[in-house]
Amino acid sequence: MDSKKLGERLRMIRKHLGINQQELAKATNLTQPTISRLENGEEVYASALLALLSFYHDKISLDQLFIMDLNETNHMLLYCSRRDIVNRLEHQIDIITHDLNKSQEKIKSLKNLF
């Protein structure tokens, strides 16, 4: 992956998480200019990249960061934290459970008619 594309993804992740470069720099013990250079694809130092990956490891799916061709599904996963994904799945399960319960109630009421 080229450094420009990686930088674009890093910037989009940071913005999605709602933090600015200064906040990210403080959280990773990097400088704001280093964050800016990484996001602009100007420099990719292994130590700086590792600091960012360490910060992001529980916030995003890191394997998605390096996939060359992101489709919409992968793009979505890239910017969702694991907790967000779990919350969405739990919400979908709750909706399905609710719908199933309503269906069971309807079936019981229909059985009572006969």
C-alpha positions, 0 to 999 in steps of 0.5 A: 500500500502506498503511503498516500493511501495509508495516510488518507485512511489514517486521516479518515479514521481519526476524523471518524473517531472525532479527534483532532491531530493534537489530541491524537498526538498527545494520546500516542506521544507523537507530535502534531506535525508527525501526525500531519506528515503521516496523514499526508503520506509524506513520511511513514516511520515504523515507530510512528505507525506502530504508535498509531496502530497501538492507539487504534487497536481497540477502536477499529478493525486493523486488518481492514486498514491494509486491504487494498480494495475497500468495498462499501462493506469493508469501508464501513468496517474500517471506520467502526470500532469493534464495540460499534459492530458488536452494538449494531449486531446486538441491536439487530438481534434485539429487533429479530427477537422482538419480531419473533415474540410478536409473531408467536403472540399472533400465532397463539391468538390465531390458535385460540380462534380455532 
